Amino acid sequence: MEPKSLIQIISEEEFLILLQGRCGSFFRTFNALGEISESSTGVTRKFYSSLNQEAEWLESFLDEHGARENKTWARFTEYVASIRNLVKAAFFCRHITDRYPYYKLRDNEESEQGFFRDAAQVQQFLNQAIFNLYEECVREGRKNNLSVPENSVDPEGFGEVEANKRLPKNTEGDEVVEQEDRIIDLLEKLNSAESVMQSMNVEPTQDPKTLRELVPGRLDEKKARMLMNLIHSTQSEFDTYIKSTPLEQTHEEFKTIRGYISMPLHLLEMMIWMIHFYERHEDDIRKGEARTIISGLVIKTDLLAHVVNFCFFYTLYYVREGGKLSRKVLKYFVKSVRYELPVPEPLGFHARPSTYVSKIVRRYDAEAWLIIDGEKFDARSVMSLLQAGGVLADKGYKTAVFEGDRRVLDDLKILASHNYCEEKEVPEQLEYLRGSIG
């Protein structure tokens, strides 16, 4: 006897009956979207969560039954998946505006107003796009003889829980041992994220051609997830080694730094779902009748403009602001050390090695000195280093004493071990110096 197949093929009529019993809650929830979006509170995070849950459940049901590979139900499934992607993006957009006061960011009034104005525009765009896709979903369902309910869930059940009432804060902060190096590493990750984002060369623009070159050319879902993972690991380390510790109480700046981590994280989560929608469902990338219809319901130029000019722009802005604050806080934790290092061979501290040394010091926005017989020369300044080089040459010294930020001196030690790159390539550990000198 031949083995019986584990997959049972059912008719489209049988599937319609199954789908009819499963999708009622989806339609009733989304039927309330128009009314809720026009209310004084707008669409709340609680309601977006319900929309997302209904879309996920329905999409899973459709996938389990192979609806994507069925001519009758493929477009319906595509619309449901598109709705889910944009609902997730809309949730994060609402989340960051709701949580903004708790992030303790140091925006001035103009910056704060600009952010909320831009966020409101993105929120309106996403709500309208979701509504457009839902209407098309309804039309496609009815065309396939699906009975769509006219009634909706009660909008009153989706108000947010009052957030201005809190339990007393009376737990004892955990003491984290051996945390200094971890804190330094954590705070430097924000600077690393800033460097990565700057290297992508994504600038605000309204030009449709440029937007389509940027996304997904320089900014695709993979790169967005890489950035999100970097920020997420920073937040995870913060919560492990700083949050609810005596250290957080001692340095008030840490509470603000946490906000400068959370804001970019949620902006990136929002961006990922918008880019995923574009890469997965827009007709420029994947051809198909459903995708052509979707591109008419969700204006791709507007979508890409919001990805670049809101999500990426504000992610970089808050990462930069967080980086500035973290560099200030780092000075509390970084130890000052003193190293004796060789003088560059054969010409001493002339322009090339002096410039490398200066760039290392400036990278960390720190202080470091070259000390000769008690006299200090500022290692941030090329001119000061050239002057020190002359003194060293006159005295015939083959080594020089550097003192300052341990991070700086550790990199200077690497530079010195390569003779200040007089004959050798810049070492991998000092990658940031490459291309800095012609």
C-alpha positions in Angstrom: 0.0 0.0 0.0 1.2 3.5 -0.8 1.7 5.8 2.2 -1.1 8.2 2.8 -0.3 11.9 2.3 -0.2 14.0 5.4 -1.6 17.0 3.4 -5.2 16.9 2.5 -6.2 18.9 -0.5 -9.6 20.7 0.0 -11.8 22.5 -2.5 -12.0 26.3 -2.5 -15.6 26.0 -1.4 -14.5 24.0 1.7 -11.8 26.6 2.4 -14.3 29.4 2.2 -16.4 27.8 5.0 -13.3 27.5 7.2 -12.2 31.1 6.5 -15.6 32.4 7.1 -15.5 31.0 10.6 -12.1 32.4 11.3 -12.0 36.0 9.9 -15.1 37.6 11.7 -13.0 39.1 14.5 -10.5 40.5 12.0 -13.2 42.4 10.1 -15.0 43.6 13.2 -11.8 45.0 14.7 -10.7 46.8 11.5 -14.2 48.1 10.9 -13.6 50.3 14.0 -10.4 51.8 12.6 -12.0 54.8 10.8 -14.1 55.8 13.8 -11.1 55.4 16.3 -8.7 57.3 14.0 -11.0 60.3 14.0 -11.5 60.3 17.7 -9.8 62.9 20.0 -7.2 60.3 21.2 -6.6 58.8 17.8 -5.6 55.1 17.4 -4.0 54.0 20.7 -1.2 51.4 21.1 -3.8 49.1 22.6 -5.9 49.2 19.4 -2.8 48.8 17.2 -1.9 45.7 19.2 -5.4 44.3 18.6 -5.2 45.1 14.9 -1.8 43.4 14.7 -3.0 40.4 16.6 -6.0 39.9 14.3 -3.9 40.4 11.1 -1.2 37.9 12.4 -3.8 35.3 13.3 -5.6 35.6 9.9 -2.3 35.6 8.0 -1.1 32.5 9.8 -4.4 30.7 9.0 -4.1 31.7 5.4 -0.5 30.5 5.2 -1.4 27.2 6.9 -3.9 26.5 4.2 -1.6 27.5 1.3 -3.6 30.6 0.3 -0.6 32.4 -1.1 -0.2 29.7 -3.8 -3.9 29.7 -4.7 -5.1 32.0 -7.5 -8.4 32.8 -5.8 -6.9 33.8 -2.4 -3.4 34.9 -3.2 -4.3 38.6 -3.5 -6.4 38.6 -0.3 -3.5 37.0 1.6 -1.1 39.7 0.2 -3.4 42.5 1.4 -3.6 40.9 4.9 0.2 40.6 5.1 0.6 44.2 3.9 -1.8 45.5 6.6 0.1 43.6 9.3 3.5 45.2 8.3 2.1 48.7 8.3 0.2 48.2 11.6 3.5 47.2 13.2 5.1 50.4 11.9 2.2 52.5 13.1 2.3 50.9 16.6 6.0 52.0 17.0 5.2 55.4 15.7 2.5 55.9 18.3 4.7 54.3 21.0 7.5 56.8 20.6 5.2 59.8 20.8 3.5 58.3 23.9 6.8 57.5 25.6 8.6 60.7 24.6 8.1 62.5 28.0 9.6 59.5 29.9 12.8 59.4 27.8 13.9 62.7 29.4 15.5 63.8 26.2 17.2 67.2 26.1 15.4 68.6 23.0 14.7 72.3 22.9 11.1 73.5 22.3 11.7 73.9 18.5 13.2 70.4 18.1 10.4 68.8 20.2 7.7 70.5 18.2 9.4 69.5 14.9 9.6 65.9 16.0 5.9 65.7 17.0 4.8 67.5 13.8 6.8 65.0 11.7 5.6 62.0 13.7 2.0 63.1 13.3 2.4 63.2 9.5 3.9 59.7 9.4 1.1 58.4 11.7 -1.6 59.9 9.4 0.1 58.4 6.4 0.3 54.9 7.9 -3.3 55.0 9.2 -4.6 56.0 5.7 -2.4 53.3 4.1 -3.8 50.7 6.4 -7.3 51.8 5.8 -6.8 51.8 2.0 -5.4 48.3 2.1 -8.2 47.1 4.4 -10.9 48.4 2.0 -9.2 46.5 -0.8 -9.1 43.4 1.4 -12.8 43.7 1.9 -13.5 44.1 -1.8 -11.3 41.1 -2.6 -13.0 39.0 0.1 -16.5 39.8 -1.1 -15.5 39.1 -4.7 -14.6 35.6 -3.5 -18.0 35.2 -1.8 -16.7 35.9 1.7 -19.4 37.4 3.9 -17.9 40.5 5.6 -19.7 41.7 8.8 -20.8 45.4 8.9 -20.6 45.8 12.6 -17.4 46.6 14.6 -15.9 46.1 18.0 -16.7 48.7 20.7 -14.1 51.6 20.3 -14.5 52.4 24.0 -12.6 49.3 24.9 -9.3 50.4 23.5 -8.3 53.4 25.7 -4.8 53.4 27.1 -4.2 52.6 30.8 -3.5 55.8 32.8 0.3 56.2 32.9 0.5 59.0 35.4 -0.1 56.8 38.4 2.9 54.8 39.7 3.7 52.6 42.7 6.3 54.0 45.1 9.9 53.4 44.1 11.2 51.5 47.1 13.4 48.6 45.8 17.0 48.5 46.7 19.3 49.1 43.7 21.5 46.1 42.7 25.2 46.6 43.0 27.0 45.5 39.9 30.6 44.6 40.4 33.4 45.1 37.9 31.2 47.4 35.9 33.6 50.1 34.8 34.8 48.5 31.6 31.3 47.3 30.8 30.0 50.9 31.1 32.8 52.2 28.9 32.0 49.6 26.3 28.3 50.3 26.5 28.6 54.1 26.1 31.1 53.7 23.2 28.5 51.6 21.3 26.4 54.7 20.8 29.3 56.4 19.1 29.8 53.2 17.0 26.2 53.3 15.9 26.7 57.0 14.9 29.8 56.1 12.8 28.0 53.3 11.0 25.0 55.5 10.2 27.1 58.3 8.9 29.1 56.0 6.7 25.8 55.0 4.9 25.6 58.6 3.5 21.8 58.8 3.7 20.7 62.4 3.7 17.1 63.8 3.8 15.6 64.3 0.4 12.2 64.7 -1.3 13.4 63.7 -4.7 11.7 60.5 -5.9 14.6 59.3 -7.9 17.1 59.8 -5.0 14.7 58.1 -2.5 14.5 55.0 -4.7 18.3 55.0 -4.9 18.7 55.2 -1.1 16.1 52.5 -0.4 17.0 49.7 -0.8 20.3 50.8 -2.3 22.0 52.1 0.8 19.3 51.4 3.3 17.6 48.0 3.1 16.0 45.8 5.7 19.2 43.9 6.4 21.1 47.1 7.2 18.2 48.4 9.3 18.2 45.2 11.3 22.0 45.4 11.8 21.6 48.9 13.3 18.7 47.8 15.4 20.7 44.8 16.8 23.5 47.2 17.7 21.2 49.5 19.6 19.3 46.7 21.1 22.4 45.1 22.6 23.3 48.5 24.0 19.9 48.8 25.7 20.3 45.2 27.0 23.6 46.0 28.5 22.3 49.2 30.0 19.5 47.4 31.7 21.9 44.8 33.1 24.7 46.9 34.4 23.2 50.4 35.0 19.4 50.4 35.3 18.1 50.3 39.0 21.7 50.4 40.4 23.1 53.0 42.8 25.2 54.2 39.8 22.0 55.3 38.0 21.0 57.3 41.1 24.5 58.9 41.3 24.7 60.0 37.7 21.4 61.5 36.6 22.6 61.6 33.0 22.2 57.8 32.8 18.4 58.1 32.8 18.6 60.5 29.8 21.1 58.2 28.0 18.5 55.4 28.4 16.0 57.5 26.5 18.6 58.2 23.8 18.9 54.4 23.4 15.2 53.7 23.5 14.1 56.3 20.9 16.5 55.1 18.1 15.6 51.5 18.9 11.8 52.0 18.3 12.5 54.3 15.3 14.5 51.5 13.8 11.8 48.9 14.6 9.3 51.2 12.8 11.7 51.6 9.9 12.2 47.9 9.5 8.5 47.2 9.0 8.1 50.0 6.5 11.1 48.8 4.5 9.9 45.2 4.7 6.6 46.3 3.4 8.3 48.1 0.5 10.7 45.2 -0.3 8.1 42.5 0.1 4.9 44.1 -1.4 5.8 47.0 -3.7 5.6 46.3 -7.5 9.1 47.8 -8.3 10.8 44.9 -6.6 8.3 41.9 -6.9 6.0 41.9 -9.8 2.4 40.7 -9.5 -1.2 41.9 -9.8 -1.7 42.4 -6.1 1.5 44.3 -5.7 0.5 46.6 -8.6 -2.8 47.4 -6.8 -0.9 47.9 -3.5 1.4 50.4 -5.1 -1.7 52.4 -6.0 -3.1 52.3 -2.5 0.2 53.2 -0.7 2.1 55.9 -2.4 5.6 54.5 -2.5 7.4 57.9 -2.8 5.7 59.0 0.5 6.6 55.8 2.2 10.2 56.1 1.2 10.3 59.8 2.2 9.0 58.8 5.7 11.7 56.0 5.9 14.5 58.4 5.1 13.3 61.8 6.4 11.7 60.6 9.6 12.9 57.2 10.7 16.5 57.4 9.6 16.9 61.2 10.2 15.6 61.1 13.8 17.4 57.8 14.6 20.7 59.5 13.6 19.7 62.7 15.4 19.0 60.9 18.7 22.0 58.6 18.4 24.2 61.7 17.9 22.7 63.5 20.9 23.1 60.4 23.0 26.7 60.1 21.9 27.4 63.7 23.0 26.0 62.9 26.4 27.7 59.6 26.7 31.1 61.2 25.9 30.5 63.6 28.7 29.6 60.8 31.1 32.6 58.6 30.0 35.0 61.1 31.6 33.7 59.9 35.0 34.8 56.3 34.3 37.8 56.3 32.0 41.1 56.1 34.0 44.1 58.3 33.2 47.2 56.2 32.5 50.8 56.9 31.5 52.7 55.0 28.8 56.3 55.4 27.6 56.3 55.0 23.8 59.0 55.0 21.1 59.5 58.1 19.0 58.7 57.6 15.3 61.6 56.5 13.2 63.5 58.0 11.4 62.0 61.6 11.4 60.3 61.8 14.8 57.1 63.7 15.3 56.8 65.4 11.9 53.4 66.1 10.3 52.3 62.6 9.4 52.7 60.8 12.8 51.6 64.0 14.6 48.3 64.1 12.6 47.6 60.4 13.4 48.2 61.0 17.1 45.9 64.1 17.1 43.1 62.2 15.2 43.2 59.4 17.8 42.8 61.8 20.7 40.1 63.7 18.9 38.2 60.6 18.1 37.6 60.0 21.8 36.9 63.7 22.5 39.4 63.2 25.4 42.6 64.7 26.8 46.1 63.4 26.4 49.5 64.9 26.8 53.0 64.3 25.5 55.3 65.0 28.5 59.0 65.9 28.2 60.9 66.5 31.4 57.7 67.6 33.1 56.6 69.9 30.3 53.2 69.1 28.8 52.3 69.3 25.1 48.7 68.9 24.0 48.3 65.7 22.0 45.1 67.0 20.4 47.1 69.7 18.6 49.3 68.9 15.6 51.2 72.1 16.2 51.9 71.3 19.8 53.1 67.8 18.8 55.4 69.3 16.1 56.9 71.5 18.8 57.3 68.5 21.1 59.0 66.7 18.2 61.6 69.4 17.9 62.3 69.3 21.7 62.7 65.5 21.5 65.1 65.8 18.6 67.2 68.4 20.3 67.5 66.2 23.4 68.1 63.1 21.4 65.3 61.2 23.2 64.2 57.9 21.5 61.0 57.5 23.7 58.3 59.9 24.8 55.9 59.8 27.7 52.2 60.0 27.0 49.5 60.6 29.7 45.8 60.7 29.5 42.6 58.7 28.7 43.3 55.0 28.7 41.3 54.4 25.5 43.4 57.0 23.7 46.7 55.7 25.0 45.8 52.1 24.2 45.3 53.2 20.6 48.5 55.2 20.6 50.3 52.1 21.8 49.0 50.2 18.8 50.0 53.1 16.5 53.5 53.2 18.0 53.9 49.4 17.6 53.5 50.1 13.8 56.0 52.9 13.9 53.2 55.4 13.6 52.4 54.0 10.1 55.5 55.6 8.6 56.1 52.6 6.4 53.2 50.2 7.2 49.5 50.3 6.5 47.1 51.5 9.2 46.4 48.4 11.4 43.0 46.9 11.5 42.4 48.0 15.1 42.8 51.6 14.0 40.5 51.3 10.9 39.0 54.7 11.6 42.3 56.4 10.6 42.3 55.0 7.1 41.9 57.7 4.4 42.4 60.4 7.0 45.8 61.4 5.6 46.5 61.9 1.9 
